[in-house]
Amino acid sequence: MIQGESVPERPAGRQLVFLGTGTSTGVPVLGCDCAVCTSADPRNQRTRPSVVMCFPAGNLLVDTTPEMRIQLLREKIGRIHAIAFTHHHADHLFGLDDARLFPKWTGGPVPVFCEQETEDCIRRVFSYAFREESRDWPAGFVPKIHFERIRPGEPFRTLGQEVLPIRLDHGRFAVLGFRIGNLAYCTDVNRIPEASWPLLEGLDTLVLDALRHEAHPTHFSVEEALAAVRRLKPRQAWFTHLSHGLDHEATDAALPDGVRLAYDGLRIDF
């Protein structure tokens, strides 16, 4: 699917839409004039990392980046029916205020699937949404959400789908990946705990963090991500959370068969 093409909001099957594939700074990086940041290739223009999983029953948004509104408008996805969070870092969370519009279309609070630590952060950062006087405000004034507690290794159901949260390590932080059927989305990871490897076996599609070529304390490098792909052997792997150290065309050409860089607007049926 070509980026920018008009598509239905909810396809007949299941579809993964990459809203953003960049690292926490986005690409281009402010103040940088490197070859990637000044590139004319639209695949080198990366907003903060997020995806939408589109199902016949509705759209599941994974993370709410600072560019969430722009990302959803770009992809012509106007309605979100549920949200799942991998973790609560700013590049994955700070677009949540724009979720205040979703209840106007869903008819009630949006279910938010997350761990306790992420809920605590949301209640602190967006405290105005949880004040007593905010409860009776009309939809669209503040985010109206309903928290659903999730735990790694314990599947939950939403929009007619079973979703398996998977524990991942992000430096000293514990985060979640998500598996639906034979697709797994694993961003912001530099180590897969031993207990989580079996939960990632038998995949058709693996989306995996691959920040840059050099080692990093909280993200897989390209070489480390390739090692994980060799162990898991998915049919297809897509790398995300990409820095300006990776030119799309040059890096993509050097990757082995079955492994490619994702880009903003990429759509995958699964």
Sequence and secondary structure as in RCSB ss.txt:
>XXXX:A:sequence
MIQGESVPERPAGRQLVFLGTGTSTGVPVLGCDCAVCTSADPRNQRTRPSVVMCFPAGNLLVDTTPEMRIQLLRE
KIGRIHAIAFTHHHADHLFGLDDARLFPKWTGGPVPVFCEQETEDCIRRVFSYAFREESRDWPAGFVPKIHFERI
RPGEPFRTLGQEVLPIRLDHGRFAVLGFRIGNLAYCTDVNRIPEASWPLLEGLDTLVLDALRHEAHPTHFSVEEA
LAAVRRLKPRQAWFTHLSHGLDHEATDAALPDGVRLAYDGLRIDF
>XXXX:A:secstr
  TT    SS SS EEEEEE B TT BS TT  STTTT S GGG B S EEEEEETTEEEEE   TTHHHHHHHT
T     EEE S   HHHHTTGGGGGGTHHHHSS EEEEE HHHHHHHHHHTGGGGSGGGTTS TTSS  EEEEE 
 TT  EEETTEEEEEEEEEETTEEEEEEEETTEEEE S SB  GGGGGGGTT SEEEEE   SS  SSS  HHHH
HHHHHHH  SEEEEESB TT  HHHHHHHS TTEEE  TT EEE 
